[in-house]
Amino acid sequence: MANQIVHFEITGTDPGRLQAYYRGLFGWSFELGDTVSGKVSEPGRYGFVDAGVAGLNGGVGGGASLRAKVLFYVGDDVEAALGRAEELGGQRVFGPEGVMKEARATVVQLNGLLADTRNSLKKVDAVLVEAQGIAGNVRGASNDLGALRGDVDANLRKIEGMMNELNRKWPFARDTEIKLP
């Protein structure tokens, strides 16, 4: 028989509960072990089902951080079986290469946008560093100008005081003010 299911996986957030359910429902027994991938089941929580009891190879596992799902693996021509399922109204979620084409294209686009965003952020960071440097220089210059203004004001008061003193002490002039040419 062509296109036989050769393997299945049932996963969820509570593998022990799933295994108890299928043990009670179908009389399956499980040999606990590790899967090839942490994306399928947490270590030590994947229960392999005896093919003699279940009729085909498979397993039940998962973990708290994993999504619940049921997967069937078709033996002969996976791509042909998926194509036929789509023709009949089914929807491809996983194919022989992983996620569907549109999702892969979207991931590629998102990676490009993320790279552009990272480059833009680097440029913004460089501008911020320059702006902070300029702001530091402006603060320093403002402090220097404030001190200079204070010195100029103090010197003008001294000069005004000296001119007033000189004008009071000028003995020979009727006009009590000194006028500079």
C-alpha positions as CSV (number, residue, x, y, z in Angstrom):
1,M,0.0,0.0,0.0
2,A,1.4,3.4,-1.0
3,N,1.6,6.5,1.2
4,Q,1.3,4.6,4.4
5,I,1.8,6.5,7.7
6,V,5.2,5.3,9.0
7,H,5.4,7.4,12.2
8,F,3.3,9.6,14.4
9,E,4.0,12.0,17.3
10,I,1.4,13.3,19.8
11,T,2.8,16.2,22.0
12,G,1.3,18.5,24.6
13,T,2.2,20.4,27.7
14,D,1.7,17.4,30.0
15,P,3.3,14.3,28.5
16,G,2.5,12.1,31.5
17,R,-1.2,12.9,31.2
18,L,-1.2,12.3,27.5
19,Q,0.5,8.9,27.9
20,A,-2.0,7.9,30.6
21,Y,-4.9,8.9,28.3
22,Y,-3.6,6.8,25.3
23,R,-2.6,3.9,27.6
24,G,-6.2,3.8,28.8
25,L,-7.8,4.5,25.4
26,F,-5.7,2.1,23.2
27,G,-3.8,0.0,25.7
28,W,-0.5,1.5,24.5
29,S,2.7,1.0,26.6
30,F,5.5,3.5,26.5
31,E,9.2,3.3,26.8
32,L,10.5,6.6,28.1
33,G,13.5,8.1,26.4
34,D,14.9,11.2,24.8
35,T,13.9,12.5,21.4
36,V,16.3,13.8,18.8
37,S,15.1,17.3,19.4
38,G,14.1,19.5,22.3
39,K,11.4,21.0,20.0
40,V,9.5,17.7,20.1
41,S,9.7,16.8,23.8
42,E,11.5,17.7,27.0
43,P,14.4,15.3,27.8
44,G,13.2,12.0,29.5
45,R,9.5,12.7,28.8
46,Y,9.1,11.2,25.4
47,G,7.3,7.8,25.4
48,F,8.0,5.6,22.4
49,V,5.1,3.4,21.5
50,D,5.7,-0.3,20.6
51,A,4.8,-0.7,16.9
52,G,3.4,-4.1,17.6
53,V,0.8,-2.6,20.0
54,A,0.0,0.7,18.1
55,G,0.3,-0.7,14.6
56,L,3.1,1.7,13.6
57,N,6.0,3.5,15.2
58,G,5.3,6.6,17.2
59,G,5.6,8.4,20.4
60,V,3.8,10.7,22.9
61,G,5.7,13.5,24.7
62,G,6.0,17.2,25.0
63,G,6.5,19.6,27.9
64,A,5.3,22.7,29.6
65,S,6.9,25.0,27.1
66,L,5.9,23.1,24.0
67,R,2.8,23.4,21.8
68,A,0.2,20.6,21.6
69,K,0.2,18.9,18.2
70,V,-0.4,15.7,16.4
71,L,2.0,14.8,13.5
72,F,1.9,12.0,11.0
73,Y,4.8,11.0,8.8
74,V,4.0,9.6,5.4
75,G,6.4,7.0,4.0
76,D,6.7,7.1,0.2
77,D,6.5,10.6,-1.3
78,V,5.9,13.3,1.3
79,E,5.7,16.1,-1.2
80,A,3.1,14.3,-3.3
81,A,1.0,13.4,-0.3
82,L,1.0,17.0,0.9
83,G,0.1,18.3,-2.6
84,R,-2.8,15.9,-2.8
85,A,-4.0,17.0,0.7
86,E,-3.9,20.6,-0.4
87,E,-5.9,19.8,-3.5
88,L,-8.6,18.3,-1.3
89,G,-8.8,21.4,0.9
90,G,-6.2,20.6,3.5
91,Q,-3.6,23.1,4.7
92,R,0.1,22.5,4.8
93,V,1.6,23.4,8.1
94,F,4.8,21.4,7.9
95,G,6.4,19.9,4.8
96,P,9.5,17.9,4.2
97,E,11.6,21.1,4.7
98,G,9.8,22.6,7.7
99,V,7.6,25.6,7.7
100,M,5.6,26.5,4.6
101,K,7.0,28.7,1.8
102,E,5.1,31.9,2.7
103,A,6.3,31.7,6.3
104,R,9.9,31.2,5.2
105,A,9.6,34.2,2.8
106,T,8.2,36.2,5.6
107,V,11.0,35.2,7.9
108,V,13.6,36.2,5.3
109,Q,11.8,39.6,4.9
110,L,11.7,40.1,8.7
111,N,15.4,39.2,9.0
112,G,16.2,41.8,6.3
113,L,14.1,44.4,8.2
114,L,15.7,43.5,11.4
115,A,19.2,44.0,9.8
116,D,18.1,47.4,8.4
117,T,16.7,48.4,11.8
118,R,20.0,47.3,13.6
119,N,22.0,49.4,11.1
120,S,19.6,52.4,11.7
121,L,20.0,52.0,15.4
122,K,23.8,52.0,15.1
123,K,23.6,55.3,13.2
124,V,21.2,56.8,15.8
125,D,23.6,55.7,18.5
126,A,26.5,57.4,16.7
127,V,24.4,60.6,16.4
128,L,23.5,60.5,20.1
129,V,27.2,60.1,21.1
130,E,28.0,63.2,19.0
131,A,25.0,65.1,20.4
132,Q,26.1,64.2,24.0
133,G,29.6,65.4,23.1
134,I,28.3,68.7,21.7
135,A,26.0,69.1,24.7
136,G,29.0,68.6,27.0
137,N,30.9,71.3,25.1
138,V,27.9,73.7,25.2
139,R,27.6,73.2,29.0
140,G,31.3,73.9,29.4
141,A,31.1,76.9,27.1
142,S,28.0,78.2,29.0
143,N,29.8,77.9,32.3
144,D,32.9,79.7,30.9
145,L,30.7,82.5,29.4
146,G,28.9,82.9,32.7
147,A,32.2,83.3,34.6
148,L,33.5,85.7,31.9
149,R,30.2,87.8,32.2
150,G,30.7,87.9,35.9
151,D,34.3,89.1,35.5
152,V,33.3,91.8,33.0
153,D,30.4,93.0,35.2
154,A,32.8,93.2,38.2
155,N,35.4,95.2,36.2
156,L,32.8,97.6,34.8
157,R,31.7,98.3,38.4
158,K,35.3,98.9,39.4
159,I,35.8,101.3,36.5
160,E,32.6,103.1,37.3
161,G,33.6,103.4,40.9
162,M,37.1,104.8,39.9
163,M,35.5,107.3,37.5
164,N,33.1,108.5,40.2
165,E,36.0,108.8,42.7
166,L,38.1,110.7,40.1
167,N,35.2,113.1,39.2
168,R,34.8,113.9,42.9
169,K,38.5,114.6,43.5
170,W,39.1,116.7,40.3
171,P,40.1,120.0,41.9
172,F,40.4,122.6,39.0
173,A,37.5,122.0,36.8
174,R,34.2,123.7,37.0
175,D,32.7,120.9,35.0
176,T,33.0,118.0,37.4
177,E,32.9,115.3,34.8
178,I,35.7,114.0,32.8
179,K,35.0,113.6,29.1
180,L,37.0,111.4,27.0
181,P,37.9,112.4,23.5
